[in-house]
């Protein structure tokens, strides 16, 4: 106890504070409870349905859970960029956590598919216009943390000869994914998102230029410091985020919005059939880790089948040699 008191005294002395005052404060502070710590009462009031359909609660809670997972991903990405990249252990730990988060999110989409009655969803969704999951700024931030703007350009703009960040940002892929399927004009969903977040995301793109995770990985590769395990973990990140996460959105949209008479527009009025398929966007956070053939077949069944066999073989080999 005396050693702990001395350690506390040193701590508060370095801060220019009086330890005895802090100890006295402990006499009056209340015991911490679970519900106070996680703000349970507040948390349970954050669901505010716009209709009387019970399934809308499922829709809201699921998206709130998704955004909380995105926050966890961003925590890992911030810490990842603060690492020295001289040792692989902390890098793999953080990248593996991100893989785990996205794997869970992709599997949990079953809540959306099996948890909501399709007729109810198609009714209450009209009360949500023009809101859309497309407007998740945290996912856009995650993309910028991971890779450079050039990797996030729309496919037909990816060969642009340009180093101007603002100009590149104007051609980022998702700006082409929220166009009215009939007129080709920007939807209100996109225009509202741009008004609120364009300046923020552009500033972030400038801050991370040459400093994102892919840039750090390329530096490690050039120094010969990127091990096979680190490379494999980065490839797994790409597959989980840029294939599985996007595919599960496509499957869910098809489940609810595709009908024999044609596809129903999404809540944002987006051209979702062209925007959601990962093989249409062809986005990889770590493009140098994939062969030309793999990039050409990105997100398709043949690619995924071969990749899953590769991963299974890789970890079986590691287990045998451990």
N, C-alpha and C positions, 0 to 999 in steps of 0.2 A: 504493500500500500504506500509506504514511504517513497519507493522508487517511482510509482505512478504519480504521486503528488509532485515530486521534483520534475518529472517530465512535463506535467501540466503547467507548472510554474515557468519552466523554460519556454514552453509554447506561447503562453500569453505574454511573457516578458518580451519576446521577439515581436509580438504584435503591438507592444506598448499598452497592454491591458493589465488590469488587476485580477489575478486569478481568484482571490477571495470573493470578489463581487460575483463572478460567474458561479462559484460554488454555492453562494447564498441563493442565487436564482434557481438552482436546482431544488431548493426546499419548497418553492412556490409553484413550480411547473407541474402541470397535470400529467398523469400517465398517458402514454401514447396508445391509442387503440387502432385496430385494423381499419375500421370504417373512417376514422379521421385521417389516417395516413394516406389512404388511396382516394380520399374525397368521394366516398361511395354515394352519399346522399346527392351530391352535385352531379356525379357521373350518371346516375339513374334518371336525372331530369333533363339530360341532353338530347333525348329522343322526342322530337316534336313532329308527329305525323301531320300531313296536310289533308288527309282523308280519313274516313272511318273504316277503311279496310284493315283488318288485323295484320295481314301479311306485310303491310308497309313498315311495321316495327322491325321485322326481320331484315328488310331491305336497308333500313337506316343503321341498325346495330352492326350488320355485316360490314358496311362501308366504314363505319367508325372504327371497327376492329382493324380493318385494312390500313387505315391511316395511322393507327397506333403502331402497327408493324412497320410501316414505312418510316416512322420516327426512329424505331430501333435500328433499322437499316442505316439511316443517316448518322446515328451515333457511331456505328461501326466504321462508316466511311470517313467521318471526321478523324477518328482515332487512327485509321489506316493511313491517312495522309500525313499524320504527325509522326509515324514510325520512321526510323532511319533507313529501313529496307536493307540493312546489313545482315539481319537474321530472318530466316523464313518462318520461324515458329509463330510469332505474333501476327504475321501477315496471313498465314493459313488459318489461324484461329479466327480472325475477324472475317475473312472471306467465307469460311465454313459456316459461321453464324448467319451470314447473309443468305447463303444457299439454303440453310435450314428455314429461315423466315419465309423465303419465297416458295420453297417446297410446301410448307404448311399452308400458305395462302392459296396456292394452286389447288391443293387437295380440298381446302375448305370451301371452294366454290360449289361443292355439292350442296351446301346450305342454300345457295341461291337457286340451284336447279330443282332440288327436292323439297326445299322448305317453303316455296311459295307456289300457290295455285296460279297457273298461267292466266286464266280468265281474270282473276283479281289483279294480277300484275299489269295486264294490258289496260285495265281501267284506271288504276291509281297512278300509273306512270304519266298519264296526260296532265295530272295536277302538278307534276314536277317540272314541267317545261319552263325554261330551256336548260335546267340543270342537267349535268351529265358527269359520269365518272371520268370522262375526258378531262375535266377541269381539276384533276388532282395535281396540284402544283408540286407536292412532295415527290411524285413519281418523276416529274420533269427534273427536279433537283437531283434525284438519284442518278438519272441518265447523265447529267452534266458532271456529277462527281466521278462517274466511272470512265467517261471517255470524252474525246474532243468533239467539237462541233462538226468537223468534217465527217465523222462516222455517223452523225445523227442527221445528216442532210437527207432530203427526199431522194430516192434512187436516181431520178433523172437529173438531179443537181449535184450528184456526188463527185463529178469530175470537174467542178468549177475551179478555175484558176484564180484564186482570190485568197487574201490573207486578212481581209477586213472582217472583224468579228461581227459587227452589226449586220453587214451584208450576208454573211453566212447564216446568222441567226434567222434572218428573214426567210431562209429556205429550209429551215429545220423541218423534218418529215411530218411532224404532227400538225403543222399549219396547213398541210395539204390533206390531212385526214379528217378535217372538220369543215368540209365544203358541202353546200346543199347539193344533194344527189340529183336534183332537177336542173338547177341554174348554174351550178359551179361556183357560186358566190360564197363568201365567208358566212357561216351561220351566226346567229346571235350568240350561241354558246361560245364560239371561238372569239367573237369580238369582245364579249364581256371578260373572257379570260385574259385576252391581250391587254385590255385596259387596266386590269388589276395587277397582272404579274409580269408583263413584258419587260419593264425596266428592271425589276428584281432579277429575272432570269438572265437578262443580258449582262447585268453587273456580275452575276455569278459566273457566267461563261468567260468573262474577261479575267476574273480572279483565278479561275482554274485553268486558264490557257497554259498548256505545257506543264501543269501541275496535277492533273487528274490521275486516277489510278492507272489508266492505260499508259500514260506518259511515264509514270514511275516504273511500271513493269518494263517498258521498252528500255529504260536506262539500265535496269537490272539485267535484261537480256544482253545488252551491248557490253556489259562488264563480265558476262558469263556467270552471273550470280543467281539466275533464275533456275531453280531446280525443277526436275520433272514433276515433283509433287506440287509445287507452286503453280506450274503451268497447267497441270490437270485440274487444280482447284479453280483457277481462273476460267478454264473452259467450262467447268460445271456451272459457274456463275452465269456465263453467257447463255447456256442451254436453259437454265431455270428461269432467268429473267426474260430473255429475248425469244424463247420458243414456248416453253410450257406456260408461262404466265400470260403470254399473248394468245396462245391457242385456247386456253380455258375461257378467255373472254369471247373468242370467236364461237366456241361451242355453245356458250350460254346465250349469246345473242341469237345464234341460229335456233336454239331451242325455243326461245320466246318470240322471236321476231320473224322467223321464216315461215311462210304459209304457202299453200299450193298456188294461190293467186298472185304470189310475189312477196318480196320482203317488205316488212313494215319498217318505217324509219325509226332510228333510235330516238331517245328523248331529246337529244341535241340536234336531230335532223341530219346526222352525219352519214357519209357514204361508208358505213361500217364494213360492208362486204369487201371493199378494197383496202380499207385502213387497218383492220384487225389482223388479217393473215400475216404471220411472221415471214412467210416466204415472199410476200409482196414487198415488205419493207427491207428485208435482208440486213437487219441491224446486228452487228456484233460489237461489243464493247472492246474486244481484243482481237482485231482483224488479223494481225500477224500470226495468231495461234491456229488459224484455220487454213486449210489448203484451198486452192481455187475450186476444186470439185466440191468440197464441203460448203463453201460459200454459195456455189451455184445451186446446191440442193438444200439450202438452209431451211429448216423447219418442216421439211416434207417427211413422209413416212419412211422412205428408204434411208434418209439421213439419220433419223432418230433410232431406227433399228440397228444400224451399224454403230452408232455412238453408244447405245446402251450396252452392246456386246463389248465394245472397247473399254468402257468404264468397269464393267464386271471383270474383265480379264486383268485390268490394271490393278484393281484392289485385291484380286485373288493372288496375283504375283507378289504384291507387297506383303500380304499376310503370310505367304509361304516363306518369304525371306526375312521376316521380322524376327 
